[in-house]
């Protein structure tokens, strides 16, 4: 038994590719996830961009805006209410802060101020972090003023018999005592601006994130079939026939695209049957997103086949690239918690644009003619075209010459 074990270990260490995947891939993924999840404790973490609609435009609201803007993890964007709501509804921002008219008057009279945080429920974790940051800063200012005003009102009611100078002296002592306290924290009104009644954000993330990731593995296998034909000599026989070499490559892509469309369709049909996802909610947009996603990932499949020289290399590359794309693109990790540089990199992932497109359909409920939705389709199309172009060049260079 010991000799058999030694034999297997020798075979394992002799396979450099297996050793590389066994040790390098876990280390690489640990580094990737550590960078992503540790972003909130890093100095270079990207600040949350918070649109603010100051409809009160008072000294009090401006002072609070300055306090918010001084926070390292929040970037204030003064704008109108309509513009701010547009950004949130289109998925470009997570939440917006509204100072309603009468904010300063309410604060001065000891009433609850007209302060509201409108948010996108799909980013619940980011909203909670934002709310905590706001409560820790501006709520201290508002809370002290409200509590102090209530005490001032009590002085006026209980000591009405005293002369005004005496009451002023008492109020000055009360104001001084409230200067450093943080005991009272008023409740900020929370409003779900984007939260469709029939939508399930967890279900949307599950089906969109998982579907695209598994689709990438499927098309990688289809692309690897081209290299298998090269190894078995089938590709050389095809090259002797009167067939344009590009047709060989594009036929593989067409195969991958057809499989991808059916795979996505089955995934969404299953989700509709088992979890009541409403496919008819925006069927034209869903069909377009399925086809454009299939086009982009099919380009990725033949790109892998063109870059690698053997089927084993395709298997190795696909594991590293697909897991990386899925992590960066939002299939595994929410993009908003990543460091700023990782959020910028995430846009090169097919996963990112496809997942955001499915969110546009089922969460934000954007019409098929909406510019934001159409822009995601355009990016997926351009990704597919770029991958096809590069693959054609590499196919002629790496595979045809060898064959």
C-alpha positions in Angstrom: 0.0 0.0 0.0 2.9 2.3 0.8 4.4 1.7 -2.6 1.1 2.5 -4.3 0.8 5.7 -2.3 4.3 6.7 -3.3 3.5 5.9 -6.9 0.4 8.1 -6.8 2.3 11.0 -5.2 5.0 10.8 -7.8 2.5 11.0 -10.6 0.8 13.9 -8.9 4.0 15.9 -8.5 5.0 15.0 -12.0 1.9 16.7 -13.3 2.9 20.4 -13.1 -0.6 21.6 -14.1 -2.3 19.6 -11.4 0.2 20.9 -8.8 -0.3 24.5 -10.0 -4.1 24.2 -9.7 -4.0 22.5 -6.4 -1.9 25.2 -4.7 -1.9 28.3 -6.9 -5.7 28.5 -7.5 -6.7 28.4 -3.8 -4.1 31.0 -2.9 -5.2 33.2 -5.7 -8.9 33.0 -4.7 -8.0 33.6 -1.0 -6.2 36.7 -2.0 -9.0 37.9 -4.3 -11.7 37.4 -1.6 -9.6 38.8 1.1 -9.1 42.0 -0.9 -12.8 42.2 -1.6 -14.2 41.6 1.8 -11.5 43.5 3.6 -12.2 46.7 1.6 -14.2 48.3 4.4 -11.2 48.4 6.7 -8.9 49.8 4.0 -8.0 53.4 3.5 -8.5 53.1 -0.3 -12.0 51.7 0.0 -14.3 53.5 -2.4 -16.6 56.1 -0.7 -20.3 55.7 -1.0 -21.7 58.3 -3.4 -24.8 59.8 -1.8 -27.0 62.2 -3.7 -28.6 64.8 -1.5 -31.7 66.9 -2.2 -31.7 69.9 0.1 -35.3 71.2 -0.4 -35.0 73.3 2.9 -31.8 75.1 1.9 -31.3 76.4 5.4 -28.3 77.0 7.5 -29.0 73.9 9.6 -29.3 71.6 6.6 -26.1 73.1 5.1 -24.2 72.5 8.4 -25.3 68.9 8.4 -24.3 68.5 4.7 -20.8 69.7 5.7 -20.7 67.2 8.5 -21.6 64.4 6.1 -19.2 65.5 3.5 -16.4 65.4 6.0 -16.8 61.6 6.4 -14.2 59.6 4.6 -16.6 56.9 3.5 -19.4 59.1 2.1 -19.2 61.4 -1.0 -22.0 64.0 -1.1 -23.5 64.8 -4.4 -25.9 67.8 -4.1 -28.7 67.6 -6.7 -32.4 67.9 -7.2 -34.9 65.3 -5.9 -36.0 64.2 -9.4 -32.4 63.7 -10.5 -31.4 61.9 -7.3 -34.4 59.5 -7.6 -33.6 58.9 -11.2 -30.1 57.8 -10.2 -31.4 55.4 -7.6 -34.1 53.9 -9.8 -31.6 53.3 -12.6 -29.3 51.5 -10.2 -26.5 54.1 -10.5 -26.8 55.0 -6.8 -27.8 53.1 -3.7 -29.8 55.7 -1.8 -30.5 59.5 -1.6 -30.9 61.8 1.4 -33.7 64.3 1.4 -34.0 67.5 3.5 -37.7 68.3 3.1 -39.0 71.9 3.4 -39.5 72.9 7.0 -36.5 70.9 8.2 -34.9 73.9 10.1 -38.3 75.0 11.6 -39.0 71.4 12.9 -35.6 71.2 14.4 -36.0 74.6 16.0 -39.3 73.8 17.6 -38.2 70.4 19.0 -40.2 68.4 16.5 -38.9 65.5 14.4 -37.2 67.0 11.4 -38.2 66.2 7.9 -35.2 64.1 7.0 -35.6 61.0 4.8 -33.4 58.3 3.3 -34.8 56.8 0.1 -33.0 53.7 -1.0 -32.8 50.6 -3.3 -33.7 47.6 -1.2 -31.6 45.3 -3.4 -28.5 46.8 -1.8 -29.7 46.2 1.8 -26.2 45.7 3.1 -24.8 48.9 1.7 -27.9 50.8 2.9 -27.4 49.5 6.4 -23.7 50.7 6.4 -24.8 54.0 5.0 -27.5 54.4 7.6 -25.0 53.6 10.4 -22.6 56.2 9.1 -25.3 58.8 9.0 -26.6 58.0 12.4 -23.1 58.2 13.9 -22.6 61.7 12.6 -25.6 63.9 11.6 -27.9 62.2 14.1 -25.7 63.5 16.9 -26.3 67.1 15.8 -30.1 66.6 15.3 -30.5 64.5 18.5 -28.9 67.1 20.7 -30.9 69.9 19.3 -34.2 68.1 19.7 -33.5 67.0 23.2 -32.2 70.5 24.1 -35.3 72.1 22.7 -37.6 69.9 24.7 -35.8 70.8 27.9 -36.1 74.5 26.9 -39.8 74.1 26.5 -40.0 72.5 29.9 -38.2 75.5 31.4 -40.7 77.9 29.8 -43.7 75.8 31.1 -42.4 75.0 34.6 -40.8 78.4 35.4 -43.1 80.8 33.8 -43.2 82.8 37.0 -39.5 83.6 36.8 -38.4 86.7 34.9 -37.0 86.2 31.4 -33.4 86.9 32.5 -33.5 84.0 34.9 -35.0 81.7 32.4 -32.3 82.7 29.9 -29.6 81.9 32.4 -31.1 78.4 33.0 -31.3 77.8 29.3 -27.7 78.7 28.8 -26.7 76.1 31.4 -28.9 73.5 29.7 -27.3 74.3 26.3 -23.9 73.9 27.7 -24.8 70.5 29.2 -26.0 69.3 25.8 -22.8 70.3 23.9 -21.1 67.0 24.4 -23.8 64.5 24.9 -25.1 61.9 22.5 -27.9 60.2 24.3 -30.8 61.0 22.1 -30.9 59.8 18.5 -34.1 60.6 16.5 -35.3 58.2 13.9 -34.6 59.0 10.3 -37.4 58.1 8.0 -36.5 55.2 5.7 -38.3 54.8 2.4 -37.9 52.0 -0.1 -37.7 53.8 -3.4 -36.9 50.7 -5.4 -38.7 47.7 -3.9 -41.2 46.0 -6.3 -43.9 44.2 -4.4 -43.6 41.0 -6.5 -39.8 40.9 -6.8 -37.5 38.9 -4.7 -34.0 40.3 -4.7 -32.4 37.1 -3.4 -34.0 35.1 -6.1 -32.9 37.5 -8.8 -29.3 37.4 -7.6 -29.4 33.6 -7.3 -30.7 32.9 -10.8 -28.7 35.7 -12.5 -25.4 35.2 -10.8 -25.4 31.4 -10.9 -26.7 31.1 -14.5 -24.0 33.3 -16.0 -21.2 31.6 -14.0 -22.3 28.1 -15.0 -22.8 29.3 -18.6 -19.2 30.3 -18.8 -18.1 26.8 -17.7 -20.4 25.2 -20.4 -19.0 27.3 -23.2 -15.5 26.7 -22.1 -16.1 22.9 -22.5 -17.5 23.6 -26.0 -14.5 25.6 -27.0 -12.2 22.9 -25.6 -13.9 20.5 -28.0 -12.0 22.3 -30.9 -8.7 21.5 -29.3 -9.8 17.9 -28.8 -10.4 17.7 -32.5 -6.9 19.0 -33.1 -5.4 16.3 -30.8 -7.4 13.5 -32.5 -6.5 14.7 -36.0 -10.1 15.7 -36.9 -9.1 19.3 -37.4 -6.4 18.5 -39.9 -8.9 16.5 -41.9 -11.3 19.5 -41.9 -8.5 21.8 -43.1 -7.9 19.5 -46.1 -11.6 19.9 -47.1 -12.9 23.0 -49.0 -13.9 24.8 -45.8 -12.8 28.2 -44.8 -10.8 27.9 -41.5 -12.9 30.7 -40.0 -16.0 28.6 -40.5 -14.6 26.0 -38.2 -14.1 28.5 -35.4 -17.4 30.2 -35.9 -19.3 26.9 -36.0 -18.0 26.2 -32.5 -19.2 29.6 -31.4 -22.6 29.1 -33.0 -22.8 25.7 -31.2 -21.9 27.4 -27.9 -24.4 30.1 -28.4 -27.3 27.7 -29.2 -26.4 25.7 -26.1 -26.2 28.9 -24.0 -29.6 30.2 -25.1 -31.2 26.8 -24.3 -29.4 26.6 -20.9 -30.4 30.1 -19.9 -34.0 29.5 -21.0 -34.2 26.3 -19.0 -32.8 28.0 -15.9 -35.4 30.8 -16.1 -38.2 28.4 -16.8 -37.2 26.2 -13.9 -37.0 29.3 -11.6 -40.4 30.4 -12.9 -42.0 27.0 -12.2 -40.3 26.4 -8.8 -40.1 29.9 -7.4 -42.8 31.8 -9.3 -40.4 34.2 -11.2 -42.7 36.1 -13.5 -41.2 35.6 -17.0 -44.0 37.5 -18.7 -43.2 40.7 -16.7 -40.9 41.9 -19.5 -40.5 39.1 -21.9 -39.0 41.0 -24.8 -36.3 42.4 -22.5 -35.6 38.9 -21.1 -35.2 37.4 -24.6 -32.8 40.1 -25.6 -30.7 39.8 -22.5 -30.6 36.0 -22.9 -29.4 36.3 -26.5 -26.8 39.0 -25.9 -25.5 37.2 -22.8 -25.2 34.0 -24.9 -23.4 35.9 -27.6 -20.8 37.3 -25.2 -20.1 34.1 -23.3 -19.8 32.2 -26.6 -17.1 34.6 -27.7 -15.4 33.8 -24.4 -15.6 30.1 -25.1 -13.8 30.3 -28.5 -11.4 32.8 -27.0 -10.2 30.1 -24.5 -9.9 27.6 -27.3 -7.8 30.0 -29.4 -5.5 31.0 -26.5 -4.8 27.5 -25.3 -3.0 24.9 -27.2 -4.4 21.7 -25.5 -7.7 20.8 -24.0 -5.9 20.4 -20.6 -4.8 24.0 -20.8 -8.4 25.1 -21.5 -9.5 23.3 -18.3 -6.8 25.0 -16.3 -7.4 28.5 -17.8 -11.2 28.3 -17.6 -11.1 27.5 -13.8 -8.9 30.5 -13.0 -10.5 33.0 -15.4 -14.2 32.0 -14.8 -13.9 32.0 -11.0 -12.1 35.4 -11.2 -14.7 36.9 -13.5 -17.5 35.6 -11.4 -16.0 37.0 -8.2 -15.3 40.4 -9.7 -18.5 40.6 -11.7 -20.9 40.0 -8.7 -21.8 36.3 -9.0 -20.1 35.6 -5.7 -19.3 39.0 -4.0 -21.4 42.2 -4.0 -19.4 44.6 -6.0 -20.0 47.6 -3.7 -18.0 46.2 -0.8 -14.9 45.8 -3.0 -12.0 48.3 -3.1 -12.2 51.0 -5.6 -9.7 49.4 -8.0 -11.6 46.1 -8.0 -14.9 47.9 -8.7 -13.3 49.5 -11.8 -12.0 46.1 -12.9 -15.4 44.4 -12.5 -16.8 46.1 -15.6 -14.6 43.9 -17.8 -16.5 40.9 -16.7 -19.4 39.5 -18.7 -21.0 38.5 -15.3 -21.3 42.2 -14.2 -23.2 43.4 -17.3 -25.4 40.4 -17.6 -26.4 40.4 -13.8 -27.1 44.1 -13.9 -29.2 43.6 -17.0 -31.4 40.9 -15.3 -31.7 43.3 -12.3 -32.9 46.0 -14.7 -35.6 43.6 -15.9 -36.9 42.1 -12.6 -35.9 44.5 -9.9 -35.7 48.0 -11.4 -38.4 47.0 -14.0 -36.9 49.2 -16.8 -38.7 49.1 -20.2 -36.9 47.4 -23.1 -36.4 50.9 -24.7 -34.6 52.3 -21.6 -31.2 53.7 -22.3 -29.6 52.1 -19.3 -30.9 48.6 -20.3 -29.9 49.1 -23.9 -26.4 50.2 -22.9 -25.9 46.9 -21.1 -26.9 45.0 -24.2 -24.5 47.1 -26.2 -21.6 46.4 -23.9 -22.3 42.6 -24.0 -22.4 42.8 -27.8 -19.1 44.7 -28.0 -17.5 42.2 -25.7 -18.6 39.3 -27.9 -17.3 41.1 -31.1 -14.0 41.9 -29.4 -13.5 38.3 -28.3 -14.5 36.9 -31.7 -12.0 39.2 -33.4 -9.1 38.3 -31.1 -10.0 34.6 -31.3 -9.9 34.6 -35.1 -6.4 36.0 -35.0 -5.1 33.6 -32.3 -6.9 30.7 -34.0 -4.9 31.2 -37.2 -1.7 31.7 -35.2 -1.8 29.1 -32.5 -3.9 26.3 -34.0 -3.9 26.3 -37.7 -0.1 26.5 -38.0 0.4 23.7 -35.5 -2.2 21.6 -37.3 
